Amino acid sequence: MSLFKARDWWSTILGDKEEFDQGCLCLANVDNSGNGQDKIIVGSFMGYLRIFSPHPAKTGDGAQAEDLLLEVDLRDPVLQVEVGKFVSGTEMLHLAVLHSRKLCVYSVSGTLGNVEHGNQYQMKLMYEHNLQRTACNMTYGSFGGIKGRDLICIQSMDGMLMVFEQESYAFGRFLPGFLLPGPLAYSSRTDSFITVSSCRQVESYKYQVLAFATDADKRQETEQQKLGSGKRLVVDWTLNIGEQALDICIVSFNQSASSVFVLGERNFFCLKDNGQIRFMKKLDWSPSCFLPYCSVSEGTINTLIANHNNMLHIYQDVTLKWATQLPHIPVAVRVGCLHDLKGVIVTLSDDGHLQCSYLGTDPSLFQAPNVESRELNYDELDVEMKELQKIIKDINKSQGVWPMTEREDDLNVSVVVSPNFDSVSQATDVEVGTDLVPSVTVKVTLQNRVILQKAKLSVYVQPPLELTCDQFTFEFMTPDLTRTVSFSVYLKRSYTPSELEGNAVVSYSRPTDRNPDGIPRVIQCKFRLPLKLICLPGQPSKTASHKITIDTNKSPVSLLSLFPGFASQSDDDQVNVMGFHFLGGARVTLLASKTSQRYRIQSEQFEDLWLITNELILRLQEYFEKQGVKDFACSFSGSMPLQEYFELIDHHFELRINGEKLEELLSERAVQFRAIQRRLLARFKDKTPAPLQHLDTLLDGTYKQVIALADAVEENQGNLFQSFTRLKSATHLVILLIGLWQKLSADQVAILEAAFLPLQEDTQELGWEETVDAAISHLLKTCLSKSSKEQALNLNSQLNIPKDTSQLKKHITLLCDRLAKGGRLCLSTDAAAPQTMVMPGGCTTIPESDLEERSVEQDSTELFTNRRHLTAETPRPEVSPLQGVSE
């Protein structure tokens, strides 16, 4: 590592996720200004061309707006940029840009600005050549010894050298024995082109030989060959260097001699004009780019060599003179005169880090800061921090970023769900077992107060519910317009959705005087779908595997009045029992006791209890609100059904693990399939026939395995999606029961929902288990912590799929345990305070070992066991599954 770092004079980051290579950087006085200052020309593979003229106010400043003279989108990848005398009739410098199938020459000129915005620069296309072959790189110079103008030679990917005499195409020649293109350079002293072939040897071709030679690869003889005037392309000299070359540069330090510099993968060569080695240097690192330039000393040449260790080495011949550290790995390096500062080193990385630096002798050493002598009072600092946070919170409450009333008045959104089914069902491609799947129409009305732009309505419902159309666009060009759209909702697949709530979101832009394009805003409106869309009246069941009981503080209400459309019989004996049959096949029974204020919901599947339980509570609240009763409340005094919930978690996690294994196996079979294909292709291309050795049979068997595994992955993904929907239903039910059990406020229930339901979709990269475990662990270490020691524990910032679900289940059990002991959920700054004074009997700390987790699990088991015993001993009227009928 170098003691000295490159002094940052000016730097900037080019574009976003753009890529660059060694030919994308050039320094020259491209606008032919009178001061002769160089400009930085950079082209990218994304097609952007930028010209900079850095003028930092002080050393190390970043790029200012006026530093960028020109930025143009050429729409084609820029392979190389060069500046020279490329236009006939003038000796002014012009810019040549090489694309994969095109060569363009531009003139860059500046116009003196009359306002504060500064000078204006523009780029004009002088001429272009459309290439018949894909280009790789180019070089330029006074080919043939001409004066006052530069010619361009382009090397194609298939080994053809194409020479252009400015506006006209001269000739093209194929290099003999060509396989892959290498770096290309022109030596003006010997009038020859120098490249490195795939044979790992440096080759030199005279321009005169290229001009008078004819292509030996052509099948048809030309007239020139018939006359006997054509010559075969012959190499001038070769030198075997034994490795691939990264770049070639030619430098002349006097009129009598020039040197050819070749940068290899592990060595650095300096050759004479005739191909003899002047010297070579073995490198101990992997180079990335280099630049030779004439030294102040007579007869020596300095060379800048950058490597992949973020280092820049300066050699004088073979002697290392300086080493400096760079903040990036450069792919191109240049030296120029910028802002009257000579010898500025300009480097460009492959991701667009452009830096102008110089060599300094100031070491960048770390200096430890002075230690504060006085002792800090941490108690006073904590009090001051809480006061400041409280002030910030109050200000945020009183002053929002957007005025709410104004935002709501911009656009009014209302949603109306039809109370009746569609006369003709709009359900298509359904996978439900019933003959006819109903659909219901939803109507959304938008009314604007001001002019709005780019209004887009997006509607979302929980799968497997499906919409006939979920995207709509509007234009509100005048105020007080009303737009109405309608769509239908139906059940597409044969399982129950986790929610019946839908969401209509409208995004739009409101134009202002300062911003004509508009300020983006979003407004949403939620709506509720009817239960009968996914459920039919069913026969009540006397037995069920899963049951929950909801207690109320009011007399029981007739189920016929709560669910008027779901009574299978109109008998008065059946007013306290009702059956529900979901279109997916599940059956749920609801019972109401005549003597007690309780309702029981029972079903064969635990997750199927959620929708009926939630619907019951909502309809009871609406019923008593209409009666004018304000103190109605529901509660839950039974044991928390964590074991049933954990079974659903295990099933979901097992499907995730199976999906991961299937994808790995599919990847292995795909690699095997491609390997067999390559073997067969090699056999078929071989001129000598050889037996296939059952490779065709192996290919067919592997293909069948790939198809079978792909089908298995697709089937597992469908099962995983369905399992995630069932898990969300069970999670909603558990959150509801915890809220009723501990009488949590709406804010506390919202915190539980955010912790247990953080994802709309479940993927292999980010799954439900690890996300929920991190959220619950955060709650246990913050608002539900026992001491400040637990709050200091750091959570892992990286979420990975766990090995099993034991840790998650223990954390969920511990969460219920702490809530049972008086803990309360809160996200304010006061939540960090230890809650030992609030929790009766103390609160168990977060287990840090298996032994401690085992003890916590035992305590939690005793807690829920004691609650069941208390529930059993409490005198209450016994309700059998269908006792409401006999009562």
Buried (B, 14 or more C-beta within 10 A) or exposed (E): EBEBBBBBBBBBBBBEEBBBBBBBBBBBBBBBBEEEBBBBBBBBBBBBBBBBBBBBEEEEBEBEEEBBBBBBEBEBBBBBBBBBBBBEEBEBBBBBBBBBBBBBBBBBBBEEEEEEEEBBBBBEEBBBBEBEBEBBBBBBBBBEEEEEBBBBBBBBBBBBBBBBBBBEEBBBBBBBEBEEBBBBBBBEEBBBBBBBBEEBBBBBBBBEBBBBBBBEEEEEEEEEBEEEEBBEBEBBBEBEBEBBBBBBBBBBBEEEEBBBBBBBBEBBBBBEBEBEEBEBBEBEEEBBBBBBBBBEEEEEBBBBBBBEBBBBBBBBBEEEEBBBBBBBBBBBBBBBBBBEBEEBBBBBBBBBBBBBBBBBEEEEEEEEEEEEEEEEEEEEEEEEEBEEEEEEEEEEEEEEEEEEEEBEEBBBBEBEBBEEBBEEBBBEEBEBEBEEBBBBBBBBBBBBBBBBBBBBBBBBBBBBBBBBEEEBEBEBEEEEBEBEBEBBBBBBBBBBBBBBBBBBBBBBBBBEEEEEEBBEBEBEBEBEBBBBBBBBBBEBBEEBEBBBBBBBEBEBBBBBEBBEEBBBEEEEEBBBBBBBBBBBBBBBBBBBBBEBBBBBBBBBBBBBBBBBBBBBBBBBBEBBEEEEEEEBEBBBBBBBBBEBBBEBBBBBBBBBEBBBEBBEBBEEBBEBBEEBBEBBEEBEEEEEEEEEEEBEEBBEBBBEBBEEBBEBBEEBBEBBBBBBBBBBBBBBBBBBBBBBBBEBEEEBBBBBBEBBBEEEEBEEEBBBBBBBBBBBBEBBBBBBBBEEEBBEEEEEEEBEBBEEBBBBBBBBBBBBBBBBBBBBBBBEBEBBBBBEEEBEEEBBBBBEEEEEBEEBBEBBEEBBEEBEEEEEEEEBEEBEBBBBBEB
